[in-house]
């Protein structure tokens, strides 16, 4: 028999009854039932119940073992009686009567419990992550992640992509976040950067004549942490293709992602239809460029119904500024004053003056049921305008509508948040499905209010729609890009573009954003040089692996699907990073510290 085990803790069934088995694992818990000891033994694969009575030669040792000790047991497999069968365990029809127990390793008093998985401070969980990972839920999440990554890799191989590995030590590049810099000992005063993404390398691979590249790439960005974004390190399914249009990319990747979601969706459904929504439409209808389409609420402009109305606040705003709009957020089933007041209170908590509303109810007029608008806004604008709003939005008695006013660019985020809130509060958002969409036609440039200048809105390497002609003859703020995102349930899960492969167009695009040819050559010299020697039309994208796993596992924090994450202060409490460098290390790197007071 093997030194440690003949079976794993998930293998034994009633067919093994009467056999001798050897198991090794961790003591999940010990229960004393009047002198009869029950030990739940756990390993990577599952759990087996071990029984030890006073007549067993193993009993003395069994009495000493504690939670999370590592032990080996030899014993006889026996069927459980019908009333003691545990249907929730794969091994629930059997138990092992221990004849011998060997303690392989003891455990000190635990800083956090494994059994029962009670809530515990995050910093403690991260400091003792090796214990945290023993918890069933987190262990299961990590194994699901492993299977999702394996599925994605296999699917990319199946459709003819080749996996390449790109450098980790590279040049600094503006990808939208701060770089992590690595000082060079050999070149004093110079620094490598950890890649924010393999963007330039994968484009250079296309120029080099390869096709259909992919990589499960580690990416490094010095960003502030949040629940759906880890500080420091994350992973992308990165891909690039030559001689493709935007439609080709969608047709290639849509089945990969849909099939992966369906495979791991559990009891949730996956919408197979993936609409393509222009950026401007997404902002207008949903108040965000990553809309949650499980929420059926679509916002509409109702400016005309308030222009010149008795509601002086809105009417005055419209009269004084032609760019002012009034947007309606319809709320089916939300037609109660209590809910409307609750939403108004929420808006004030978000720093807004309030959230105007109308709700509709049934009243009797002359013995006939009629639908009537109620609330301060309805009173001020009158029944005709109120009815026109109801008809436009397709609302009925028992429904409500909320209104936001001003210049859309200033209130759009709040409007989107209000839409999300209404959908969740009223149970309109279908929590049992995944709804994906492509967001297309992103603006190529945006106005940087801080710098008072035109800046790239998204990926600076995207191809502007209209090419060089658009750059020469259009208002930069009106130019769209062949830039696209994939979103799911309110999260961005991928971003990509058709690339700008023309050196002349590239220089012009950066000039508009305030970067001279010399700066472009300095920062992107490799790519700029490559484009002068025959660059194919190409495009690609990158899927956020961590975020996809988070959605499929059903958690809202990336730390629940990551092996060794940092905390909210971007610290690795387990390994003690970041740490101070020694004087010797600093001298070798020719670095002198200038610390804040």
C-alpha positions in Angstrom: 0.0 0.0 0.0 1.1 3.6 -0.7 2.9 5.4 2.1 0.1 8.0 2.5 -3.0 6.9 0.7 -4.8 4.3 -1.3 -7.7 6.7 -2.1 -8.4 10.4 -1.9 -11.0 11.7 0.5 -13.6 11.9 -2.3 -13.2 8.4 -3.8 -14.7 5.8 -1.5 -18.3 4.7 -2.2 -20.5 1.9 -1.0 -18.9 -0.4 -3.6 -15.7 -0.3 -1.5 -17.5 -1.6 1.7 -15.4 -4.2 3.5 -12.1 -3.0 1.9 -9.2 -1.6 3.7 -8.4 2.0 2.8 -5.6 4.4 3.7 -6.4 8.1 3.7 -4.4 11.3 4.4 -5.6 14.8 4.9 -6.5 17.6 7.2 -8.8 17.2 10.2 -11.7 19.3 9.3 -13.4 18.8 12.7 -13.7 16.3 15.5 -17.0 15.3 17.1 -17.3 13.3 20.3 -20.6 11.4 20.5 -20.4 9.8 23.9 -17.0 8.2 23.5 -17.4 7.5 19.8 -15.2 9.9 17.9 -16.1 11.2 14.4 -13.3 12.8 12.4 -14.1 14.6 9.2 -11.0 14.1 7.1 -10.5 16.6 4.2 -8.1 16.8 1.3 -8.0 18.7 -2.0 -10.7 16.4 -3.5 -13.3 16.1 -0.8 -14.3 14.8 2.6 -14.6 11.4 4.3 -16.1 10.6 7.7 -13.7 8.6 9.9 -15.1 6.8 13.0 -13.1 5.6 15.9 -14.4 3.8 19.0 -12.7 3.0 22.3 -12.0 -0.6 21.2 -9.9 0.6 18.3 -6.1 0.6 18.7 -6.2 4.1 17.1 -8.5 5.6 19.8 -5.7 7.0 22.0 -4.2 8.9 19.1 -7.7 10.0 17.9 -8.4 11.6 21.2 -5.4 13.9 20.8 -6.0 15.2 17.2 -7.3 18.7 16.7 -8.6 20.8 13.8 -6.2 21.2 10.8 -3.8 18.6 12.0 -2.5 16.5 9.1 -3.0 12.8 9.7 -2.9 9.4 8.0 -5.6 6.8 8.8 -5.9 3.1 8.0 -9.3 1.6 8.4 -12.1 -0.5 7.1 -14.8 1.0 4.7 -18.3 0.4 6.0 -21.7 1.3 4.7 -23.7 3.8 6.7 -27.1 3.0 8.0 -29.9 4.5 5.9 -30.7 7.1 8.5 -27.1 8.3 8.7 -26.4 8.7 5.0 -25.3 12.2 4.1 -26.7 13.0 0.6 -24.6 16.2 0.4 -21.3 14.3 0.3 -20.0 12.1 -2.6 -18.7 9.8 0.2 -21.9 10.2 2.2 -22.9 6.5 1.9 -19.8 5.2 3.7 -17.5 5.8 6.7 -14.1 4.5 7.5 -13.5 2.7 10.9 -10.0 3.7 11.9 -7.6 1.0 13.0 -4.5 3.1 12.9 -3.8 6.9 12.9 -0.5 8.6 12.3 0.0 12.2 13.0 1.9 13.7 10.1 1.8 17.3 11.2 0.3 19.3 14.1 -1.3 22.8 13.9 -1.0 25.7 16.4 -4.2 27.4 17.5 -5.7 28.9 14.3 -5.7 32.6 13.7 -8.9 32.1 11.7 -11.2 29.2 11.6 -11.5 27.0 8.5 -14.6 25.0 9.6 -17.8 26.9 9.2 -16.1 29.8 7.2 -17.3 32.6 9.6 -16.8 36.2 8.5 -13.3 37.4 9.4 -11.4 40.6 8.9 -9.9 40.7 5.4 -6.4 41.6 6.6 -6.3 38.5 8.8 -7.6 36.3 5.9 -4.9 37.7 3.6 -2.1 37.4 6.1 -3.0 33.7 6.6 -4.1 33.1 3.1 -2.8 29.5 3.2 -5.5 28.9 5.8 -8.1 30.9 4.1 -7.6 28.9 0.9 -8.5 25.7 2.9 -12.0 27.0 3.2 -14.4 25.1 1.0 -15.9 28.1 -0.8 -12.6 29.8 -1.7 -11.0 26.5 -2.6 -13.9 25.8 -4.9 -13.7 29.3 -6.4 -10.0 28.9 -7.2 -10.6 25.5 -8.9 -13.4 27.0 -10.9 -11.0 29.7 -12.0 -8.5 27.1 -13.1 -11.1 25.3 -15.2 -12.3 28.5 -16.8 -8.8 29.5 -17.7 -8.2 26.0 -19.1 -11.4 26.2 -21.2 -10.5 29.6 -22.6 -7.0 28.3 -23.6 -8.4 25.2 -25.2 -11.0 27.1 -27.2 -8.4 29.5 -28.5 -6.2 26.6 -29.6 -9.2 25.0 -31.2 -9.9 28.0 -33.4 -6.4 28.2 -34.7 -4.7 30.7 -32.4 -1.1 30.3 -31.3 0.0 31.0 -27.8 3.0 33.4 -27.6 4.8 34.8 -24.5 5.8 38.4 -24.5 8.4 40.2 -22.2 7.7 41.1 -18.6 10.6 43.7 -18.5 9.8 46.3 -21.1 9.6 50.0 -21.8 7.3 52.5 -20.1 4.1 53.0 -22.2 1.0 55.2 -21.6 -1.8 52.6 -21.3 -4.0 54.6 -19.0 -2.4 53.9 -15.6 0.8 54.4 -13.8 3.7 52.0 -14.6 5.5 49.8 -12.1 9.1 50.8 -12.7 12.1 48.4 -12.3 15.5 50.1 -11.9 18.3 48.8 -14.1 21.6 48.0 -12.3 23.5 47.8 -15.5 22.2 51.1 -16.8 22.3 53.5 -13.9 19.4 56.0 -13.8 17.3 54.0 -16.3 14.2 51.9 -15.7 12.3 49.1 -17.1 8.5 49.0 -16.7 6.3 46.0 -16.1 3.8 45.8 -18.9 0.4 47.3 -18.4 -0.6 45.1 -21.3 1.3 43.3 -24.1 -0.3 45.9 -26.6 2.8 46.9 -28.5 4.4 43.4 -28.6 1.3 41.8 -30.0 1.0 44.4 -32.7 4.7 43.8 -33.5 4.0 40.1 -33.8 1.4 40.9 -36.5 4.0 43.1 -38.3 6.4 40.2 -38.0 4.1 38.0 -40.0 2.5 35.9 -37.4 -1.3 35.6 -37.2 -3.9 34.7 -34.6 -1.8 35.4 -31.4 -3.1 34.8 -27.9 -1.7 34.9 -24.5 -3.0 34.6 -20.9 -1.0 37.6 -20.0 -0.1 39.0 -16.6 -0.5 42.8 -16.6 0.7 45.3 -14.1 -0.8 48.7 -13.3 -0.2 50.9 -10.4 -3.9 51.7 -9.8 -6.0 52.3 -6.7 -7.8 49.1 -5.7 -11.5 48.5 -5.8 -13.8 45.5 -5.6 -13.7 44.8 -9.3 -10.1 45.8 -9.9 -7.0 44.3 -8.1 -4.0 46.5 -7.3 -0.8 45.5 -9.0 -1.3 42.4 -11.1 -4.2 41.0 -13.1 -4.6 38.6 -16.1 -5.9 39.1 -19.6 -6.9 36.8 -22.4 -5.0 38.9 -24.9 -5.4 38.3 -28.7 -4.5 39.8 -32.0 -5.4 39.0 -35.6 -4.2 40.2 -39.0 -6.3 41.1 -42.1 -9.5 41.4 -40.1 -12.4 43.8 -39.7 -14.2 44.6 -36.5 -17.0 42.1 -37.6 -14.4 39.4 -38.0 -13.2 39.8 -34.4 -16.8 39.7 -33.1 -17.6 36.6 -35.1 -14.4 34.9 -33.8 -14.7 35.7 -30.1 -18.4 35.8 -29.5 -18.8 32.0 -29.5 -15.7 31.5 -27.4 -17.1 33.7 -24.6 -20.7 32.6 -24.9 -19.7 28.9 -24.8 -17.5 29.5 -21.8 -20.2 31.4 -19.9 -22.7 28.6 -20.7 -20.3 25.9 -19.5 -19.9 27.6 -16.1 -23.2 29.4 -15.7 -24.7 26.8 -13.4 -28.4 27.4 -13.0 -28.2 30.8 -14.7 -29.1 31.3 -18.3 -26.9 33.0 -20.9 -28.5 35.3 -23.6 -27.1 34.1 -26.9 -28.0 37.3 -28.6 -25.2 39.8 -28.2 -26.4 43.3 -29.4 -24.0 45.9 -30.7 -24.7 49.2 -29.1 -23.0 52.5 -30.1 -21.4 54.3 -27.3 -23.6 57.3 -27.7 -26.7 55.2 -27.6 -25.5 53.3 -24.5 -24.9 56.5 -22.6 -28.3 57.9 -23.7 -30.4 54.8 -22.9 -28.5 53.4 -19.9 -26.3 56.2 -18.5 -23.1 54.1 -18.8 -20.8 52.5 -21.4 -21.1 49.2 -19.5 -24.9 48.7 -19.3 -26.5 45.9 -17.3 -29.0 44.6 -19.9 -30.6 42.4 -17.3 -32.3 45.6 -16.2 -35.1 46.4 -18.7 -35.2 50.1 -17.9 -34.5 52.4 -20.9 -34.2 56.1 -20.3 -35.8 58.6 -22.6 -35.6 62.3 -23.2 -38.8 64.1 -22.2 -37.5 67.7 -22.4 -40.4 68.9 -24.6 -43.0 68.0 -21.9 -41.3 70.3 -19.4 -40.5 73.2 -21.7 -42.7 76.1 -20.8 -44.5 74.1 -18.2 -45.6 75.0 -14.7 -42.7 73.3 -13.1 -40.5 76.4 -13.0 -37.2 74.6 -12.0 -37.1 72.5 -15.2 -38.8 75.0 -17.4 -36.3 77.7 -16.3 -33.3 75.5 -17.0 -34.5 74.6 -20.5 -35.2 78.3 -21.3 -31.8 79.5 -20.2 -29.6 76.8 -21.8 -30.4 75.0 -25.1 -28.1 72.1 -24.1 -30.3 71.3 -21.1 -32.2 68.0 -21.4 -34.7 66.2 -19.1 -34.3 62.5 -19.0 -36.9 60.1 -17.7 -36.2 56.9 -15.8 -39.4 54.8 -16.0 -40.0 52.6 -13.0 -42.6 49.9 -13.6 -44.3 48.7 -10.4 -42.7 51.6 -8.5 -45.9 53.7 -8.1 -46.0 54.4 -4.4 -45.1 57.5 -2.6 -43.0 55.6 -0.1 -40.7 54.2 -2.9 -40.5 57.5 -4.7 -39.6 59.3 -1.4 -37.0 56.6 -0.7 -35.4 57.2 -4.1 -35.4 60.9 -3.5 -33.6 60.4 -0.2 -31.0 58.2 -1.9 -30.4 60.9 -4.5 -29.8 63.5 -1.8 -27.4 61.1 -0.2 -25.5 61.0 -3.5 -25.0 64.8 -3.3 -28.0 65.7 -5.6 -30.7 68.2 -4.7 -33.2 65.4 -5.1 -34.9 63.3 -7.7 -38.2 64.5 -9.2 -40.9 61.9 -9.8 -44.4 61.2 -10.9 -46.4 58.1 -10.0 -49.6 56.9 -11.5 -52.7 55.5 -9.7 -56.2 54.5 -10.6 -59.0 56.9 -9.5 -62.7 56.9 -10.2 -64.2 59.7 -12.3 -68.0 59.5 -12.9 -67.9 55.8 -11.9 -65.1 55.1 -14.5 -61.6 54.0 -13.6 -59.0 56.4 -14.9 -55.2 56.6 -14.6 -54.0 59.8 -12.8 -50.5 61.1 -12.3 -49.6 62.1 -8.7 -46.9 63.9 -6.9 -45.6 67.5 -7.0 -44.3 67.4 -10.6 -47.7 66.1 -11.9 -49.5 68.9 -10.1 -47.1 71.6 -11.5 -47.1 70.5 -15.2 -50.8 69.5 -15.3 -52.7 66.4 -16.5 -52.1 66.8 -20.2 -48.3 66.8 -20.0 -48.4 64.1 -17.3 -50.5 61.9 -19.6 -48.1 62.6 -22.5 -45.2 61.4 -20.5 -47.0 58.3 -19.4 -48.0 57.5 -23.0 -44.5 58.1 -24.3 -43.0 55.7 -21.7 -45.7 53.1 -21.9 -46.5 53.3 -18.2 -49.7 52.3 -16.3 -51.3 52.7 -12.9 -48.9 51.4 -10.3 -45.9 52.7 -12.2 -43.6 55.6 -11.5 -41.1 57.7 -13.3 -38.0 59.7 -12.1 -36.5 62.7 -13.8 -33.0 64.2 -14.0 -32.2 67.5 -15.6 -29.3 69.5 -16.8 -26.6 69.1 -19.4 -26.4 65.3 -20.1 -22.6 65.1 -19.8 -22.9 66.4 -16.2 -25.7 64.2 -15.0 -25.3 61.1 -17.1 -23.4 59.0 -14.5 -26.0 59.9 -11.8 -28.8 59.0 -14.2 -27.2 55.6 -14.9 -26.7 55.0 -11.1 -30.4 55.9 -10.6 -31.5 53.4 -13.3 -29.4 50.7 -11.7 -30.9 51.5 -8.3 -34.5 51.4 -9.5 -33.9 48.1 -11.3 -32.5 46.4 -8.2 -34.9 48.0 -5.6 -38.0 46.9 -7.6 -36.6 43.5 -8.6 -36.7 44.3 -12.3 -33.1 43.2 -12.9 -33.1 39.5 -13.7 -30.3 38.1 -11.4 -30.5 34.6 -12.9 -29.0 35.4 -16.3 -25.9 36.7 -18.1 -26.5 39.4 -20.7 -23.6 40.4 -22.9 -23.2 43.2 -25.4 -20.7 44.9 -27.6 -20.3 48.6 -27.1 -19.0 50.1 -30.4 -18.1 53.5 -31.9 -16.3 55.0 -29.0 -15.1 58.6 -29.3 -11.5 58.7 -30.5 -10.8 61.8 -28.4 -12.2 63.6 -25.4 -11.7 67.0 -23.8 -9.4 67.0 -20.8 -10.9 69.7 -18.6 -7.9 69.7 -16.3 -5.3 70.1 -19.1 -7.7 72.2 -21.3 -6.7 70.0 -24.2 -7.8 67.2 -26.5 -6.7 63.8 -25.2 -7.2 60.2 -26.3 -10.5 58.8 -25.0 -9.6 55.2 -25.1 -6.8 53.2 -26.8 -4.3 55.6 -28.6 -3.4 52.8 -31.1 -7.0 52.5 -32.4 -7.8 53.3 -36.0 -10.0 56.5 -36.3 -13.1 56.0 -38.4 -12.4 57.8 -41.6 -8.7 57.4 -41.2 -6.4 60.3 -42.1 -9.2 62.2 -43.8 -11.1 62.4 -40.5 -8.0 63.5 -38.6 -7.4 66.3 -41.2 -10.9 67.5 -41.7 -13.1 66.7 -38.7 -13.5 68.3 -35.3 -11.4 65.9 -33.2 -14.2 65.6 -30.7 -16.6 64.2 -33.3 -14.3 61.4 -34.6 -15.3 57.9 -33.7 -12.8 55.0 -33.4 -12.9 51.4 -34.4 -12.9 50.7 -30.7 -15.1 48.3 -28.9 -15.8 46.8 -25.5 -17.6 43.7 -24.4 -19.8 44.1 -21.3 -21.7 41.7 -19.1 -24.1 42.5 -16.3 -22.8 46.0 -15.8 -19.1 45.1 -16.0 -16.6 45.7 -18.8 -15.1 42.3 -19.5 -13.1 43.1 -22.7 -11.7 46.0 -24.7 -10.2 46.1 -28.1 -9.9 47.9 -31.4 -8.9 47.7 -35.0 -5.4 49.2 -34.9 -3.9 52.2 -36.7 -1.2 50.5 -38.8 -0.2 53.6 -40.8 2.8 55.5 -39.5 1.5 58.8 -41.0 -1.9 58.4 -39.5 -0.3 57.4 -36.2 1.8 60.6 -36.1 -1.2 62.8 -36.9 -3.4 61.1 -34.3 -0.8 61.8 -31.6 -0.1 65.3 -32.8 -3.8 66.2 -32.2 -3.4 64.8 -28.7 -0.4 67.2 -28.2 2.4 64.7 -28.8 5.0 65.6 -31.4 6.6 63.2 -33.9 9.8 63.2 -31.8 7.9 62.2 -28.6 6.1 59.4 -30.6 9.4 58.1 -31.9 10.9 58.2 -28.4 7.9 56.5 -26.6 6.8 54.1 -29.4 10.0 53.9 -31.5 9.7 50.1 -32.0 6.2 50.2 -33.3 6.6 53.4 -35.3 9.7 51.9 -37.0 7.9 48.6 -37.6 5.0 50.3 -39.3 7.4 51.7 -42.0 8.3 48.2 -43.2 5.0 46.7 -44.2 2.3 46.5 -41.5 -0.8 44.4 -42.2 -4.3 45.7 -41.1 -4.8 44.1 -37.8 -7.0 44.2 -34.7 -7.4 42.6 -31.4 -8.7 42.8 -27.8 -8.2 41.6 -24.3 -10.6 39.9 -22.0 -10.3 40.4 -18.2 -9.9 36.9 -16.9 -10.3 37.8 -13.3 -13.5 39.7 -14.0 -15.0 36.9 -16.1 -14.3 34.4 -13.3 -15.8 36.8 -10.7 -19.0 37.0 -12.7 -19.2 33.2 -13.3 -18.5 32.3 -9.7 -21.1 34.9 -8.5 -19.0 37.1 -6.2 -18.5 40.8 -6.2 -14.9 41.0 -5.0 -11.9 39.8 -7.0 -10.2 38.7 -3.8 -12.6 35.8 -3.7 -11.3 34.3 -6.9 -7.6 35.2 -6.6 -5.0 33.0 -5.0 -2.8 35.6 -3.3 -4.3 39.1 -3.7 -3.1 42.3 -2.1 -5.3 44.2 0.4 -7.0 47.5 -0.1 -3.8 49.4 0.6 -1.9 47.4 -2.1 0.0 45.4 0.4 0.9 41.7 0.3 0.4 40.8 3.9 1.4 37.2 3.5 4.8 37.9 2.0 5.3 41.3 3.5 5.5 43.3 0.3 6.3 46.0 -0.5 9.3 46.0 1.7 12.3 48.3 2.2 15.4 47.8 0.1 18.7 47.4 1.9 21.4 50.1 1.6 23.5 47.7 -0.5 20.6 47.1 -2.9 20.1 50.8 -3.3 23.8 51.5 -3.9 23.9 48.8 -6.6 21.0 50.5 -8.3 22.4 54.0 -7.8 19.2 55.1 -6.1 18.9 57.6 -3.3 15.6 57.8 -1.4 13.7 61.0 -1.1 10.9 60.1 1.3 8.0 62.3 2.2 8.1 63.9 5.6 
